[in-house]
């Protein structure tokens, strides 16, 4: 099984063109997971800012917007990067991903330098409501935490191969609300999450719709149509082993293309 670093390895072809080989074991069915593709884009942008745009000194992605125009597939992908706006505090690039000559994914990415940012800072007293159960990460690793339990296997894991790349831990007492999902994640191979893996992390969660819908309708497909990231804090250079995720659904409204096109 390939690690995250291997699955998102980027080759620079010229000053604005990069390639990456999308791997089958990071797919849902035959389609690379959307968060995995977003991670490849983040790696391309990281490489671009550490080579072609190294003088900008803006190594951190702070905003990402990805549109998935067409189905992607396992295999080689080409990424072309357009420098849209280069600024002193932040810069924006436009990434085009194609396979076999088809443009499949577009992304706008904003980079800055989180380490050197200066501005107004204050504490608003915000906290998650309801609060998630407390956790002891030293016990979580051995599935001994009293509040969290490892999920042995996610639904349709053989089909949803990308979901086997992480270990999911959910509250032992169940989720606090039907419309909410709290989880702790780590990579299954023990490697650390890095800034480029954040897109994958936010696309790995239990589908809340499954707790509401009529199961007699058969399995639903949940394709990633778009993905947005607003990053306020960079991970340490070596990454972290554990990340907590909360997903909450305010409302699910069926669209014109039917329930198979909806997404929590």
PEMOWO-V304668 format. One record per residue. N is the residue number from 1. PHI is phi in degrees with one decimal (NA if undefined). PSI is psi in whole degrees, -180 to 180 (* if undefined). BURIAL is # if it has 16 or more other ideal C-beta (glycine too) atoms within 10 Angstrom, else .. Layout:
# PEMOWO-V304668
N:PHI:PSI:BURIAL  N:PHI:PSI:BURIAL
This chain:
# PEMOWO-V304668
1:NA:137:.  2:-80.3:144:.  3:-78.7:170:.  4:-60.5:-43:#  5:-61.1:-40:.  6:-70.9:-38:.  7:-71.3:-21:#  8:-116.2:18:#  9:-60.8:132:.  10:-114.3:138:#  11:-113.0:130:.  12:-86.0:122:.  13:-93.4:-39:.  14:-155.9:-170:.  15:-65.6:-15:.  16:-132.0:6:.  17:-129.2:135:.  18:-136.8:159:#  19:-130.6:153:.  20:-150.3:143:#  21:-100.2:111:#  22:-76.1:126:#  23:-97.1:147:#  24:-64.7:-35:.  25:-78.3:8:.  26:-114.7:24:#  27:-102.6:162:#  28:-109.3:108:#  29:68.3:-120:.  30:-106.4:4:.  31:-106.7:124:#  32:-54.9:133:#  33:-53.3:138:#  34:-60.0:-39:#  35:-66.9:-33:#  36:-65.4:-44:#  37:-61.9:-42:#  38:-60.3:-37:#  39:-64.5:-38:#  40:-63.5:-40:#  41:-63.5:-44:#  42:-61.3:-37:#  43:-69.3:-39:#  44:-60.5:-47:#  45:-65.0:-41:#  46:-60.0:-43:#  47:-65.8:-40:#  48:-62.5:-42:#  49:-77.9:-15:#  50:-96.6:-3:.  51:-126.5:-81:.  52:-61.6:-35:#  53:-114.5:29:#  54:-60.2:-30:.  55:-67.3:-19:.  56:-69.4:-25:#  57:53.4:50:.  58:-130.5:75:#  59:-80.1:-12:#  60:-105.5:128:#  61:-76.4:127:#  62:-111.6:-15:#  63:-150.7:140:.  64:-142.3:131:#  65:-129.5:121:.  66:-120.5:131:#  67:-113.3:124:.  68:-95.8:102:#  69:-78.8:-39:.  70:-142.0:165:.  71:-62.3:133:.  72:-91.1:176:#  73:-148.2:159:#  74:-64.9:142:#  75:129.6:-174:.  76:-63.3:144:.  77:-135.9:144:#  78:-110.4:133:#  79:-118.9:122:#  80:-108.7:131:#  81:-112.1:125:#  82:-108.6:125:.  83:-79.3:105:.  84:-83.0:-48:.  85:-148.9:119:.  86:-105.8:118:.  87:-125.2:171:.  88:-72.3:-38:.  89:-95.3:-35:.  90:-153.7:154:#  91:-134.6:150:#  92:-121.3:134:.  93:-125.2:155:#  94:-114.8:124:.  95:-110.6:130:#  96:-112.4:122:#  97:-109.0:131:#  98:-133.9:155:#  99:-137.8:132:#  100:52.4:36:.  101:82.3:-2:.  102:-97.0:128:.  103:-76.9:120:.  104:-116.3:-30:#  105:-139.4:138:#  106:-122.6:147:#  107:-148.0:141:#  108:-108.6:131:.  109:-132.1:132:#  110:-109.8:128:#  111:-116.7:149:#  112:-148.5:-166:#  113:-123.4:98:#  114:-63.0:-32:#  115:-66.9:-27:.  116:-108.0:4:.  117:-64.5:140:.  118:-133.8:138:.  119:179.6:-173:.  120:-71.3:130:.  121:-133.6:137:.  122:-160.3:159:.  123:-95.7:126:.  124:-93.5:-8:.  125:82.2:11:.  126:-65.1:142:.  127:-149.0:157:.  128:-68.0:140:.  129:-135.6:121:.  130:-70.1:154:.  131:-69.7:145:.  132:-72.0:158:#  133:-61.6:146:#  134:-64.1:159:.  135:-138.2:147:#  136:-115.1:103:.  137:-65.2:-26:.  138:-68.3:-30:.  139:-89.7:-27:.  140:-61.7:-36:#  141:-59.2:-33:#  142:-102.3:15:.  143:56.6:43:.  144:-115.4:4:.  145:-70.3:136:#  146:-71.8:-18:.  147:-105.9:-13:.  148:-131.1:146:#  149:-134.8:142:#  150:-74.2:140:.  151:-88.2:116:.  152:-59.1:-43:.  153:-153.5:135:.  154:-80.8:156:#  155:-56.8:140:.  156:55.4:38:.  157:-61.1:-35:.  158:-64.2:-36:.  159:-81.0:-42:.  160:-92.0:68:#  161:-57.4:-35:#  162:-60.1:-31:#  163:-69.9:-18:#  164:-81.7:-5:.  165:-80.3:-11:#  166:-128.8:160:#  167:-104.6:130:#  168:-102.0:136:#  169:-125.4:126:#  170:-119.0:161:#  171:-58.4:133:#  172:-60.6:-34:.  173:-86.0:4:.  174:93.1:166:.  175:-68.0:146:#  176:-65.2:-31:#  177:-142.3:151:.  178:-62.7:-32:.  179:-87.3:12:#  180:-136.4:146:#  181:-137.6:120:#  182:-103.8:143:#  183:-155.5:155:#  184:-114.0:136:#  185:-122.6:149:#  186:-145.5:155:#  187:-66.3:140:#  188:-64.2:-28:.  189:-88.5:3:.  190:85.8:-3:.  191:-74.5:168:.  192:-92.0:150:#  193:-74.6:138:#  194:-121.9:178:#  195:-58.2:-35:#  196:-74.4:-14:#  197:-93.3:1:#  198:-64.0:-34:#  199:-62.1:-38:#  200:-69.3:-41:#  201:-59.2:-46:#  202:-72.8:-10:#  203:-102.6:10:#  204:-115.2:95:#  205:-157.2:157:#  206:-67.6:139:#  207:-74.2:109:#  208:-62.4:-31:#  209:-56.2:-32:#  210:-62.4:-21:.  211:-82.4:-10:.  212:-111.6:-36:.  213:-77.4:164:.  214:-76.1:113:.  215:-68.2:-15:.  216:-70.5:-10:.  217:-76.1:-7:.  218:88.7:175:.  219:-68.2:145:.  220:-100.9:156:#  221:-109.8:132:.  222:-119.6:76:#  223:-72.7:147:.  224:-81.9:112:#  225:-90.1:-36:.  226:-153.4:161:.  227:-146.5:130:#  228:-119.9:139:.  229:-128.2:135:#  230:-125.1:101:.  231:-100.1:119:#  232:-99.5:-18:.  233:-146.4:133:.  234:-82.8:145:#  235:-74.0:159:#  236:-58.0:155:.  237:-52.5:-36:.  238:-87.0:-2:.  239:81.6:-173:#  240:-135.5:153:.  241:-78.9:-38:.  242:-116.9:143:#  243:-136.9:139:#  244:-95.4:141:.  245:-132.0:136:.  246:-122.4:129:.  247:-119.0:131:#  248:-134.9:133:.  249:-105.4:121:#  250:-81.9:-42:.  251:-161.3:147:.  252:-118.3:118:.  253:-114.9:119:.  254:-62.2:136:.  255:-98.6:178:.  256:-63.5:-26:.  257:-89.3:11:.  258:89.2:171:.  259:-63.8:-24:.  260:-69.4:-16:.  261:-98.2:-2:.  262:-83.3:162:.  263:-151.2:139:#  264:-77.3:*:#
